[in-house]
Amino acid sequence: MGLQAYSGPGWLLTKAEQIINWGRSRSPWPLPYGTACCGIEMMCALAATYDMARFGAERPSFSPRQADVLIEAGTITKKMVPVLRRIYDQMAEPKWVIAMGACACSGGVFRTYSVQQGIDDVIPVDIYVPGCPPRPESLLYALLKLMDKIQQDHPLYKQRADLAETLGVER
Ligand code: SF4
């Protein structure tokens, strides 16, 4: 979805929230968190052939504080759960999460006591990408869907929700 604006010769009008969302949706810096085989497909999506940079996601950040989108690609064992949660907590708002692959979405083929059965019990997930593994095209499609979602967000919604929770007041 593009920026909704009214323009004429020499002038442009839009709403502040639309232009903020437009900017955010066009620069979703990813934190690539590959923990298993899905991570290989994620690397392909970031490399030259699939070129995720076309959509503004050209700067993979391995520091949570400089990332917008956590791409969790692969199996999460129970031992990794606190690490995943800490990384998510260290990301600044606004932040989004893509669960890539069956393991991230639901535990996948690993129906066992030592594997987390879906990361959405640990952190909030915005987009689920099915497949074992999903192809790079699937991740690109997920990114486009996330960009649409960011365009629909209120720019301060998440911050307001966090503040309300901190203060213990109703939103
Ligand atoms: S979904 Fe399949 S390819 Fe992806 S991490 Fe799990 S087992 Fe590996």
Backbone and ligand atoms as CSV (ligand in chain L), in Angstrom:
chain,resi,resn,atom,element,x,y,z
A,1,MET,N,N,0.854,-1.188,0.000
A,1,MET,CA,C,0.000,0.000,0.000
A,1,MET,C,C,0.891,1.239,0.000
A,2,GLY,N,N,0.564,2.185,-0.832
A,2,GLY,CA,C,1.394,3.376,-0.939
A,2,GLY,C,C,0.959,4.451,0.043
A,3,LEU,N,N,1.713,5.496,0.071
A,3,LEU,CA,C,1.399,6.635,0.922
A,3,LEU,C,C,0.189,7.366,0.344
A,4,GLN,N,N,-0.836,7.585,1.178
A,4,GLN,CA,C,-1.995,8.332,0.714
A,4,GLN,C,C,-1.715,9.814,0.902
A,5,ALA,N,N,-1.728,10.544,-0.165
A,5,ALA,CA,C,-1.398,11.966,-0.080
A,5,ALA,C,C,-2.164,12.715,-1.160
A,6,TYR,N,N,-2.315,13.993,-0.954
A,6,TYR,CA,C,-2.933,14.856,-1.949
A,6,TYR,C,C,-1.869,15.820,-2.422
A,7,SER,N,N,-1.681,15.877,-3.689
A,7,SER,CA,C,-0.618,16.756,-4.170
A,7,SER,C,C,-1.127,17.597,-5.330
A,8,GLY,N,N,-0.523,18.708,-5.466
A,8,GLY,CA,C,-0.796,19.590,-6.585
A,8,GLY,C,C,0.516,20.207,-6.995
A,9,PRO,N,N,0.456,21.172,-7.858
A,9,PRO,CA,C,1.720,21.782,-8.270
A,9,PRO,C,C,2.398,22.487,-7.096
A,10,GLY,N,N,3.515,21.905,-6.641
A,10,GLY,CA,C,4.302,22.584,-5.609
A,10,GLY,C,C,3.856,22.311,-4.192
A,11,TRP,N,N,2.886,21.416,-3.924
A,11,TRP,CA,C,2.501,21.162,-2.541
A,11,TRP,C,C,2.090,19.709,-2.349
A,12,LEU,N,N,2.148,19.273,-1.083
A,12,LEU,CA,C,1.824,17.881,-0.735
A,12,LEU,C,C,1.165,17.887,0.639
A,13,LEU,N,N,0.031,17.218,0.777
A,13,LEU,CA,C,-0.632,17.106,2.072
A,13,LEU,C,C,-0.791,15.644,2.429
A,14,THR,N,N,-0.516,15.298,3.692
A,14,THR,CA,C,-0.789,13.939,4.166
A,14,THR,C,C,-0.922,14.011,5.677
A,15,LYS,N,N,-1.317,12.891,6.286
A,15,LYS,CA,C,-1.400,12.863,7.745
A,15,LYS,C,C,-0.057,12.420,8.314
A,16,ALA,N,N,0.283,12.958,9.488
A,16,ALA,CA,C,1.583,12.625,10.097
A,16,ALA,C,C,1.697,11.118,10.287
A,17,GLU,N,N,0.614,10.463,10.743
A,17,GLU,CA,C,0.734,9.029,11.024
A,17,GLU,C,C,0.969,8.231,9.741
A,18,GLN,N,N,0.413,8.708,8.629
A,18,GLN,CA,C,0.640,7.992,7.379
A,18,GLN,C,C,2.076,8.124,6.911
A,19,ILE,N,N,2.635,9.289,7.081
A,19,ILE,CA,C,4.009,9.463,6.583
A,19,ILE,C,C,4.997,8.761,7.514
A,20,ILE,N,N,4.694,8.716,8.832
A,20,ILE,CA,C,5.565,7.968,9.759
A,20,ILE,C,C,5.508,6.475,9.419
A,21,ASN,N,N,4.284,5.953,9.239
A,21,ASN,CA,C,4.139,4.534,8.906
A,21,ASN,C,C,4.781,4.206,7.566
A,22,TRP,N,N,4.650,5.097,6.623
A,22,TRP,CA,C,5.252,4.878,5.304
A,22,TRP,C,C,6.775,4.755,5.447
A,23,GLY,N,N,7.373,5.655,6.222
A,23,GLY,CA,C,8.821,5.596,6.427
A,23,GLY,C,C,9.239,4.318,7.140
A,24,ARG,N,N,8.480,3.950,8.154
A,24,ARG,CA,C,8.827,2.735,8.909
A,24,ARG,C,C,8.674,1.481,8.053
A,25,SER,N,N,7.614,1.450,7.255
A,25,SER,CA,C,7.369,0.241,6.473
A,25,SER,C,C,8.384,0.081,5.348
A,26,ARG,N,N,9.047,1.163,4.970
A,26,ARG,CA,C,10.023,1.085,3.868
A,26,ARG,C,C,11.447,0.892,4.362
A,27,SER,N,N,11.635,0.726,5.668
A,27,SER,CA,C,12.999,0.477,6.172
A,27,SER,C,C,12.950,-0.512,7.338
A,28,PRO,N,N,12.365,-1.703,7.112
A,28,PRO,CA,C,12.254,-2.670,8.216
A,28,PRO,C,C,13.565,-3.429,8.410
A,29,TRP,N,N,14.449,-2.871,9.216
A,29,TRP,CA,C,15.755,-3.507,9.415
A,29,TRP,C,C,15.583,-4.818,10.191
A,30,PRO,N,N,16.031,-5.917,9.585
A,30,PRO,CA,C,15.802,-7.218,10.228
A,30,PRO,C,C,16.893,-7.622,11.218
A,31,LEU,N,N,16.486,-8.374,12.214
A,31,LEU,CA,C,17.445,-9.083,13.068
A,31,LEU,C,C,17.317,-10.553,12.682
A,32,PRO,N,N,18.275,-11.078,11.893
A,32,PRO,CA,C,18.156,-12.466,11.442
A,32,PRO,C,C,18.548,-13.420,12.562
A,33,TYR,N,N,17.568,-14.155,13.068
A,33,TYR,CA,C,17.824,-15.064,14.186
A,33,TYR,C,C,17.602,-16.494,13.702
A,34,GLY,N,N,18.616,-17.017,13.041
A,34,GLY,CA,C,18.517,-18.369,12.481
A,34,GLY,C,C,19.051,-19.382,13.465
A,35,THR,N,N,18.215,-20.333,13.843
A,35,THR,CA,C,18.639,-21.325,14.831
A,35,THR,C,C,18.715,-22.728,14.245
A,36,ALA,N,N,18.252,-22.917,13.022
A,36,ALA,CA,C,18.308,-24.251,12.422
A,36,ALA,C,C,18.212,-24.105,10.899
A,37,CYS,N,N,17.759,-25.171,10.236
A,37,CYS,CA,C,17.812,-25.217,8.766
A,37,CYS,C,C,17.089,-24.057,8.092
A,38,CYS,N,N,16.002,-23.549,8.657
A,38,CYS,CA,C,15.297,-22.414,8.050
A,38,CYS,C,C,16.212,-21.205,7.909
A,39,GLY,N,N,17.216,-21.130,8.765
A,39,GLY,CA,C,18.153,-20.016,8.699
A,39,GLY,C,C,18.864,-19.953,7.349
A,40,ILE,N,N,19.091,-21.106,6.721
A,40,ILE,CA,C,19.766,-21.134,5.419
A,40,ILE,C,C,18.890,-20.453,4.363
A,41,GLU,N,N,17.572,-20.745,4.404
A,41,GLU,CA,C,16.668,-20.096,3.441
A,41,GLU,C,C,16.585,-18.597,3.714
A,42,MET,N,N,16.637,-18.224,4.980
A,42,MET,CA,C,16.631,-16.791,5.318
A,42,MET,C,C,17.878,-16.110,4.738
A,43,MET,N,N,19.021,-16.774,4.830
A,43,MET,CA,C,20.255,-16.196,4.260
A,43,MET,C,C,20.120,-16.025,2.751
A,44,CYS,N,N,19.472,-16.991,2.096
A,44,CYS,CA,C,19.256,-16.873,0.641
A,44,CYS,C,C,18.412,-15.632,0.337
A,45,ALA,N,N,17.377,-15.404,1.156
A,45,ALA,CA,C,16.499,-14.251,0.915
A,45,ALA,C,C,17.272,-12.943,1.055
A,46,LEU,N,N,18.280,-12.952,1.921
A,46,LEU,CA,C,19.063,-11.730,2.142
A,46,LEU,C,C,20.160,-11.543,1.088
A,47,ALA,N,N,20.515,-12.626,0.402
A,47,ALA,CA,C,21.623,-12.551,-0.559
A,47,ALA,C,C,21.162,-11.995,-1.910
A,48,ALA,N,N,22.106,-11.923,-2.859
A,48,ALA,CA,C,21.879,-11.152,-4.084
A,48,ALA,C,C,20.737,-11.687,-4.955
A,49,THR,N,N,20.551,-12.988,-5.033
A,49,THR,CA,C,19.557,-13.535,-5.959
A,49,THR,C,C,18.149,-13.068,-5.607
A,50,TYR,N,N,17.807,-13.145,-4.325
A,50,TYR,CA,C,16.450,-12.744,-3.910
A,50,TYR,C,C,16.417,-11.285,-3.440
A,51,ASP,N,N,17.517,-10.807,-2.928
A,51,ASP,CA,C,17.731,-9.372,-2.709
A,51,ASP,C,C,16.639,-8.694,-1.866
A,52,MET,N,N,16.583,-9.079,-0.632
A,52,MET,CA,C,15.605,-8.489,0.289
A,52,MET,C,C,15.787,-6.974,0.420
A,53,ALA,N,N,16.977,-6.506,0.068
A,53,ALA,CA,C,17.258,-5.067,0.159
A,53,ALA,C,C,16.315,-4.248,-0.707
A,54,ARG,N,N,15.706,-4.889,-1.723
A,54,ARG,CA,C,14.756,-4.160,-2.582
A,54,ARG,C,C,13.639,-3.525,-1.768
A,55,PHE,N,N,13.339,-4.134,-0.617
A,55,PHE,CA,C,12.203,-3.661,0.174
A,55,PHE,C,C,12.664,-2.834,1.379
A,56,GLY,N,N,13.900,-2.419,1.373
A,56,GLY,CA,C,14.398,-1.578,2.458
A,56,GLY,C,C,14.986,-2.364,3.615
A,57,ALA,N,N,14.942,-3.702,3.520
A,57,ALA,CA,C,15.465,-4.536,4.609
A,57,ALA,C,C,16.916,-4.904,4.308
A,58,GLU,N,N,17.704,-3.891,3.983
A,58,GLU,CA,C,19.041,-4.183,3.480
A,58,GLU,C,C,20.102,-4.145,4.564
A,59,ARG,N,N,19.684,-3.916,5.768
A,59,ARG,CA,C,20.695,-3.803,6.815
A,59,ARG,C,C,20.392,-4.788,7.940
A,60,PRO,N,N,20.820,-6.049,7.770
A,60,PRO,CA,C,20.634,-6.999,8.871
A,60,PRO,C,C,21.373,-6.487,10.105
A,61,SER,N,N,20.677,-6.470,11.226
A,61,SER,CA,C,21.285,-5.959,12.442
A,61,SER,C,C,21.420,-7.082,13.452
A,62,PHE,N,N,22.630,-7.288,13.940
A,62,PHE,CA,C,22.818,-8.316,14.962
A,62,PHE,C,C,22.822,-7.704,16.354
A,63,SER,N,N,22.499,-6.428,16.405
A,63,SER,CA,C,22.259,-5.787,17.697
A,63,SER,C,C,20.752,-5.554,17.816
A,64,PRO,N,N,20.098,-6.135,18.815
A,64,PRO,CA,C,18.642,-5.966,18.938
A,64,PRO,C,C,18.231,-4.507,19.015
A,65,ARG,N,N,19.103,-3.679,19.540
A,65,ARG,CA,C,18.716,-2.280,19.746
A,65,ARG,C,C,18.635,-1.491,18.442
A,66,GLN,N,N,19.207,-2.037,17.387
A,66,GLN,CA,C,19.130,-1.337,16.095
A,66,GLN,C,C,18.299,-2.122,15.085
A,67,ALA,N,N,17.425,-2.990,15.560
A,67,ALA,CA,C,16.618,-3.806,14.640
A,67,ALA,C,C,15.139,-3.506,14.837
A,68,ASP,N,N,14.384,-3.673,13.744
A,68,ASP,CA,C,12.936,-3.451,13.790
A,68,ASP,C,C,12.158,-4.758,13.733
A,69,VAL,N,N,12.676,-5.716,12.957
A,69,VAL,CA,C,11.927,-6.945,12.695
A,69,VAL,C,C,12.776,-8.150,13.097
A,70,LEU,N,N,12.311,-8.884,14.077
A,70,LEU,CA,C,12.990,-10.123,14.472
A,70,LEU,C,C,12.479,-11.238,13.564
A,71,ILE,N,N,13.393,-11.811,12.766
A,71,ILE,CA,C,13.007,-12.962,11.935
A,71,ILE,C,C,13.531,-14.205,12.637
A,72,GLU,N,N,12.618,-14.938,13.253
A,72,GLU,CA,C,13.032,-16.145,13.968
A,72,GLU,C,C,12.879,-17.318,13.007
A,73,ALA,N,N,14.008,-17.853,12.562
A,73,ALA,CA,C,14.013,-18.888,11.531
A,73,ALA,C,C,14.638,-20.151,12.099
A,74,GLY,N,N,13.796,-21.081,12.541
A,74,GLY,CA,C,14.342,-22.353,13.018
A,74,GLY,C,C,13.765,-22.800,14.342
A,75,THR,N,N,14.230,-23.945,14.760
A,75,THR,CA,C,13.761,-24.577,15.989
A,75,THR,C,C,14.209,-23.776,17.212
A,76,ILE,N,N,13.325,-23.657,18.181
A,76,ILE,CA,C,13.706,-23.049,19.465
A,76,ILE,C,C,13.577,-24.123,20.535
A,77,THR,N,N,14.715,-24.485,21.100
A,77,THR,CA,C,14.672,-25.450,22.198
A,77,THR,C,C,14.282,-24.715,23.485
A,78,LYS,N,N,13.887,-25.481,24.472
A,78,LYS,CA,C,13.467,-24.863,25.746
A,78,LYS,C,C,14.603,-24.041,26.357
A,79,LYS,N,N,15.843,-24.506,26.134
A,79,LYS,CA,C,16.987,-23.755,26.668
A,79,LYS,C,C,17.139,-22.399,25.996
A,80,MET,N,N,16.672,-22.289,24.751
A,80,MET,CA,C,16.810,-21.032,24.006
A,80,MET,C,C,15.695,-20.047,24.313
A,81,VAL,N,N,14.647,-20.492,24.984
A,81,VAL,CA,C,13.487,-19.615,25.224
A,81,VAL,C,C,13.871,-18.325,25.954
A,82,PRO,N,N,14.617,-18.381,27.073
A,82,PRO,CA,C,14.976,-17.120,27.750
A,82,PRO,C,C,15.834,-16.211,26.888
A,83,VAL,N,N,16.666,-16.804,26.026
A,83,VAL,CA,C,17.527,-15.998,25.145
A,83,VAL,C,C,16.658,-15.251,24.132
A,84,LEU,N,N,15.713,-15.983,23.540
A,84,LEU,CA,C,14.818,-15.353,22.565
A,84,LEU,C,C,14.039,-14.212,23.215
A,85,ARG,N,N,13.535,-14.454,24.403
A,85,ARG,CA,C,12.754,-13.431,25.105
A,85,ARG,C,C,13.615,-12.201,25.409
A,86,ARG,N,N,14.859,-12.462,25.821
A,86,ARG,CA,C,15.735,-11.334,26.154
A,86,ARG,C,C,16.042,-10.507,24.910
A,87,ILE,N,N,16.302,-11.179,23.802
A,87,ILE,CA,C,16.585,-10.451,22.555
A,87,ILE,C,C,15.384,-9.601,22.173
A,88,TYR,N,N,14.186,-10.183,22.262
A,88,TYR,CA,C,12.978,-9.412,21.927
A,88,TYR,C,C,12.837,-8.200,22.850
A,89,ASP,N,N,13.052,-8.418,24.143
A,89,ASP,CA,C,12.912,-7.317,25.108
A,89,ASP,C,C,13.927,-6.204,24.856
A,90,GLN,N,N,15.081,-6.558,24.296
A,90,GLN,CA,C,16.119,-5.550,24.057
A,90,GLN,C,C,15.848,-4.714,22.819
A,91,MET,N,N,14.923,-5.155,21.983
A,91,MET,CA,C,14.603,-4.358,20.783
A,91,MET,C,C,13.746,-3.167,21.190
A,92,ALA,N,N,14.012,-2.041,20.535
A,92,ALA,CA,C,13.234,-0.833,20.832
A,92,ALA,C,C,11.891,-0.884,20.108
A,93,GLU,N,N,10.886,-0.253,20.690
A,93,GLU,CA,C,9.602,-0.103,20.014
A,93,GLU,C,C,9.715,0.955,18.916
A,94,PRO,N,N,8.962,0.850,17.841
A,94,PRO,CA,C,8.081,-0.261,17.514
A,94,PRO,C,C,8.888,-1.429,16.945
A,95,LYS,N,N,8.409,-2.640,17.198
A,95,LYS,CA,C,9.138,-3.825,16.742
A,95,LYS,C,C,8.132,-4.865,16.289
A,96,TRP,N,N,8.599,-5.727,15.396
A,96,TRP,CA,C,7.715,-6.738,14.829
A,96,TRP,C,C,8.455,-8.066,14.765
A,97,VAL,N,N,7.672,-9.158,14.645
A,97,VAL,CA,C,8.267,-10.495,14.639
A,97,VAL,C,C,7.692,-11.311,13.490
A,98,ILE,N,N,8.583,-11.961,12.744
A,98,ILE,CA,C,8.173,-12.947,11.740
A,98,ILE,C,C,8.633,-14.312,12.233
A,99,ALA,N,N,7.680,-15.267,12.333
A,99,ALA,CA,C,8.017,-16.654,12.678
A,99,ALA,C,C,8.163,-17.412,11.375
A,100,MET,N,N,9.402,-17.795,11.054
A,100,MET,CA,C,9.666,-18.430,9.756
A,100,MET,C,C,9.813,-19.939,9.913
A,101,GLY,N,N,8.908,-20.671,9.279
A,101,GLY,CA,C,9.002,-22.131,9.258
A,101,GLY,C,C,8.138,-22.800,10.303
A,102,ALA,N,N,7.877,-24.079,10.046
A,102,ALA,CA,C,6.984,-24.849,10.913
A,102,ALA,C,C,7.489,-24.908,12.350
A,103,CYS,N,N,8.803,-25.004,12.524
A,103,CYS,CA,C,9.344,-25.095,13.890
A,103,CYS,C,C,9.045,-23.825,14.681
A,104,ALA,N,N,9.276,-22.666,14.061
A,104,ALA,CA,C,9.015,-21.397,14.756
A,104,ALA,C,C,7.522,-21.215,15.011
A,105,CYS,N,N,6.698,-21.667,14.060
A,105,CYS,CA,C,5.247,-21.460,14.190
A,105,CYS,C,C,4.622,-22.412,15.202
A,106,SER,N,N,5.093,-23.665,15.205
A,106,SER,CA,C,4.362,-24.656,16.012
A,106,SER,C,C,5.238,-25.764,16.589
A,107,GLY,N,N,6.533,-25.666,16.453
A,107,GLY,CA,C,7.400,-26.759,16.889
A,107,GLY,C,C,7.730,-27.720,15.763
A,108,GLY,N,N,6.935,-27.663,14.684
A,108,GLY,CA,C,7.213,-28.486,13.504
A,108,GLY,C,C,7.203,-29.967,13.804
A,109,VAL,N,N,8.193,-30.657,13.263
A,109,VAL,CA,C,8.231,-32.119,13.415
A,109,VAL,C,C,8.733,-32.533,14.805
A,110,PHE,N,N,9.199,-31.564,15.573
A,110,PHE,CA,C,9.810,-31.914,16.861
A,110,PHE,C,C,8.800,-31.856,17.992
A,111,ARG,N,N,7.952,-32.867,18.057
A,111,ARG,CA,C,6.956,-32.969,19.142
A,111,ARG,C,C,7.635,-33.600,20.342
A,112,THR,N,N,8.449,-32.844,21.003
A,112,THR,CA,C,9.227,-33.414,22.095
A,112,THR,C,C,9.351,-32.425,23.253
A,113,TYR,N,N,9.650,-32.939,24.409
A,113,TYR,CA,C,9.676,-32.118,25.629
A,113,TYR,C,C,10.698,-30.995,25.584
A,114,SER,N,N,11.732,-31.162,24.768
A,114,SER,CA,C,12.835,-30.197,24.804
A,114,SER,C,C,12.673,-29.056,23.790
A,115,VAL,N,N,11.593,-29.087,22.998
A,115,VAL,CA,C,11.427,-28.074,21.940
A,115,VAL,C,C,10.192,-27.232,22.218
A,116,GLN,N,N,10.348,-25.936,22.075
A,116,GLN,CA,C,9.237,-25.003,22.230
A,116,GLN,C,C,8.226,-25.218,21.102
A,117,GLN,N,N,6.973,-25.418,21.449
A,117,GLN,CA,C,5.948,-25.706,20.439
A,117,GLN,C,C,5.318,-24.401,19.924
A,118,GLY,N,N,6.144,-23.614,19.277
A,118,GLY,CA,C,5.670,-22.333,18.728
A,118,GLY,C,C,6.184,-21.184,19.567
A,119,ILE,N,N,6.776,-20.188,18.906
A,119,ILE,CA,C,7.382,-19.091,19.668
A,119,ILE,C,C,6.353,-18.082,20.153
A,120,ASP,N,N,5.099,-18.206,19.683
A,120,ASP,CA,C,4.115,-17.195,20.115
A,120,ASP,C,C,3.680,-17.376,21.560
A,121,ASP,N,N,4.152,-18.433,22.226
A,121,ASP,CA,C,3.969,-18.516,23.679
A,121,ASP,C,C,5.031,-17.706,24.414
A,122,VAL,N,N,6.044,-17.265,23.685
A,122,VAL,CA,C,7.181,-16.576,24.310
A,122,VAL,C,C,7.193,-15.094,23.952
A,123,ILE,N,N,6.969,-14.806,22.686
A,123,ILE,CA,C,6.951,-13.418,22.200
A,123,ILE,C,C,5.778,-13.257,21.231
A,124,PRO,N,N,5.263,-12.028,21.058
A,124,PRO,CA,C,4.164,-11.845,20.101
A,124,PRO,C,C,4.657,-11.968,18.657
A,125,VAL,N,N,3.883,-12.669,17.861
A,125,VAL,CA,C,4.259,-12.882,16.453
A,125,VAL,C,C,3.302,-12.103,15.551
A,126,ASP,N,N,3.849,-11.389,14.585
A,126,ASP,CA,C,3.025,-10.623,13.645
A,126,ASP,C,C,2.701,-11.417,12.390
A,127,ILE,N,N,3.676,-12.155,11.869
A,127,ILE,CA,C,3.476,-12.884,10.612
A,127,ILE,C,C,4.034,-14.304,10.786
A,128,TYR,N,N,3.232,-15.286,10.370
A,128,TYR,CA,C,3.665,-16.690,10.390
A,128,TYR,C,C,3.971,-17.122,8.952
A,129,VAL,N,N,5.100,-17.790,8.768
A,129,VAL,CA,C,5.461,-18.289,7.436
A,129,VAL,C,C,5.494,-19.813,7.498
A,130,PRO,N,N,4.524,-20.494,6.873
A,130,PRO,CA,C,4.508,-21.959,6.934
A,130,PRO,C,C,5.562,-22.560,6.009
A,131,GLY,N,N,5.844,-23.846,6.230
A,131,GLY,CA,C,6.777,-24.559,5.367
A,131,GLY,C,C,7.917,-25.163,6.154
A,132,CYS,N,N,8.540,-26.195,5.570
A,132,CYS,CA,C,9.639,-26.898,6.242
A,132,CYS,C,C,10.692,-27.299,5.213
A,133,PRO,N,N,11.567,-26.396,4.832
A,133,PRO,CA,C,11.560,-24.973,5.178
A,133,PRO,C,C,10.747,-24.170,4.153
A,134,PRO,N,N,10.336,-22.961,4.507
A,134,PRO,CA,C,9.752,-22.079,3.495
A,134,PRO,C,C,10.829,-21.625,2.529
A,135,ARG,N,N,10.448,-21.401,1.277
A,135,ARG,CA,C,11.423,-20.891,0.309
A,135,ARG,C,C,11.661,-19.390,0.547
A,136,PRO,N,N,12.750,-18.855,0.031
A,136,PRO,CA,C,13.011,-17.424,0.212
A,136,PRO,C,C,11.856,-16.552,-0.261
A,137,GLU,N,N,11.174,-16.974,-1.342
A,137,GLU,CA,C,10.038,-16.182,-1.833
A,137,GLU,C,C,8.966,-16.029,-0.751
A,138,SER,N,N,8.787,-17.075,0.055
A,138,SER,CA,C,7.783,-17.017,1.125
A,138,SER,C,C,8.152,-15.950,2.153
A,139,LEU,N,N,9.445,-15.864,2.452
A,139,LEU,CA,C,9.876,-14.855,3.418
A,139,LEU,C,C,9.704,-13.447,2.835
A,140,LEU,N,N,9.991,-13.301,1.543
A,140,LEU,CA,C,9.788,-11.995,0.912
A,140,LEU,C,C,8.309,-11.617,0.945
A,141,TYR,N,N,7.437,-12.595,0.688
A,141,TYR,CA,C,5.993,-12.332,0.732
A,141,TYR,C,C,5.580,-11.921,2.152
A,142,ALA,N,N,6.143,-12.610,3.147
A,142,ALA,CA,C,5.842,-12.272,4.544
A,142,ALA,C,C,6.281,-10.846,4.852
A,143,LEU,N,N,7.438,-10.466,4.331
A,143,LEU,CA,C,7.930,-9.105,4.566
A,143,LEU,C,C,6.981,-8.078,3.937
A,144,LEU,N,N,6.492,-8.372,2.729
A,144,LEU,CA,C,5.543,-7.453,2.086
A,144,LEU,C,C,4.258,-7.340,2.906
A,145,LYS,N,N,3.795,-8.479,3.436
A,145,LYS,CA,C,2.593,-8.459,4.278
A,145,LYS,C,C,2.835,-7.647,5.549
A,146,LEU,N,N,4.039,-7.789,6.098
A,146,LEU,CA,C,4.362,-7.011,7.295
A,146,LEU,C,C,4.394,-5.515,6.973
A,147,MET,N,N,4.916,-5.174,5.816
A,147,MET,CA,C,4.944,-3.759,5.417
A,147,MET,C,C,3.520,-3.208,5.325
A,148,ASP,N,N,2.601,-4.010,4.789
A,148,ASP,CA,C,1.185,-3.592,4.760
A,148,ASP,C,C,0.664,-3.386,6.180
A,149,LYS,N,N,1.030,-4.316,7.055
A,149,LYS,CA,C,0.550,-4.240,8.442
A,149,LYS,C,C,1.089,-2.978,9.130
A,150,ILE,N,N,2.345,-2.682,8.903
A,150,ILE,CA,C,2.936,-1.483,9.519
A,150,ILE,C,C,2.198,-0.236,9.043
A,151,GLN,N,N,1.796,-0.236,7.779
A,151,GLN,CA,C,1.057,0.923,7.244
A,151,GLN,C,C,-0.267,1.140,7.961
A,152,GLN,N,N,-0.841,0.038,8.499
A,152,GLN,CA,C,-2.147,0.148,9.169
A,152,GLN,C,C,-2.022,0.516,10.646
A,153,ASP,N,N,-0.831,0.371,11.213
A,153,ASP,CA,C,-0.645,0.607,12.649
A,153,ASP,C,C,-0.833,2.079,13.002
A,154,HIS,N,N,-1.263,2.320,14.235
A,154,HIS,CA,C,-1.123,3.679,14.763
A,154,HIS,C,C,0.334,3.805,15.213
A,155,PRO,N,N,1.054,4.860,14.816
A,155,PRO,CA,C,2.491,4.932,15.110
A,155,PRO,C,C,2.835,4.795,16.584
A,156,LEU,N,N,1.934,5.232,17.465
A,156,LEU,CA,C,2.267,5.192,18.896
A,156,LEU,C,C,1.486,4.112,19.643
A,157,TYR,N,N,0.780,3.237,18.914
A,157,TYR,CA,C,-0.102,2.291,19.599
A,157,TYR,C,C,0.645,1.404,20.589
A,158,LYS,N,N,1.762,0.832,20.124
A,158,LYS,CA,C,2.484,-0.099,20.995
A,158,LYS,C,C,3.083,0.630,22.195
A,159,GLN,N,N,3.599,1.831,21.938
A,159,GLN,CA,C,4.176,2.585,23.043
A,159,GLN,C,C,3.104,2.919,24.073
A,160,ARG,N,N,1.901,3.285,23.587
A,160,ARG,CA,C,0.810,3.614,24.511
A,160,ARG,C,C,0.430,2.385,25.329
A,161,ALA,N,N,0.391,1.220,24.667
A,161,ALA,CA,C,0.023,-0.010,25.372
A,161,ALA,C,C,1.038,-0.333,26.461
A,162,ASP,N,N,2.335,-0.182,26.130
A,162,ASP,CA,C,3.383,-0.460,27.117
A,162,ASP,C,C,3.301,0.510,28.290
A,163,LEU,N,N,3.077,1.779,27.968
A,163,LEU,CA,C,3.005,2.793,29.016
A,163,LEU,C,C,1.813,2.516,29.931
A,164,ALA,N,N,0.667,2.161,29.334
A,164,ALA,CA,C,-0.527,1.857,30.130
A,164,ALA,C,C,-0.263,0.676,31.055
A,165,GLU,N,N,0.457,-0.326,30.522
A,165,GLU,CA,C,0.761,-1.503,31.344
A,165,GLU,C,C,1.683,-1.116,32.497
A,166,THR,N,N,2.690,-0.296,32.183
A,166,THR,CA,C,3.640,0.138,33.209
A,166,THR,C,C,2.928,0.915,34.306
A,167,LEU,N,N,2.010,1.784,33.895
A,167,LEU,CA,C,1.311,2.627,34.863
A,167,LEU,C,C,0.140,1.905,35.520
A,168,GLY,N,N,-0.230,0.755,34.956
A,168,GLY,CA,C,-1.353,0.003,35.510
A,168,GLY,C,C,-2.693,0.670,35.276
A,169,VAL,N,N,-2.828,1.363,34.150
A,169,VAL,CA,C,-4.094,2.021,33.840
A,169,VAL,C,C,-4.704,1.377,32.597
A,170,GLU,N,N,-6.020,1.607,32.425
A,170,GLU,CA,C,-6.674,1.062,31.235
A,170,GLU,C,C,-6.359,1.929,30.041
A,171,ARG,N,N,-6.257,1.266,28.873
A,171,ARG,CA,C,-5.976,2.022,27.648
A,171,ARG,C,C,-7.211,2.734,27.150
L,1,SF4,S1,S,10.755,-25.948,9.818
L,1,SF4,FE1,FE,11.893,-27.643,8.851
L,1,SF4,S2,S,13.564,-26.613,7.774
L,1,SF4,FE2,FE,12.764,-25.140,9.278
L,1,SF4,S3,S,14.024,-25.402,11.114
L,1,SF4,FE3,FE,12.231,-26.735,11.328
L,1,SF4,S4,S,12.922,-28.728,10.528
L,1,SF4,FE4,FE,14.361,-27.194,9.776
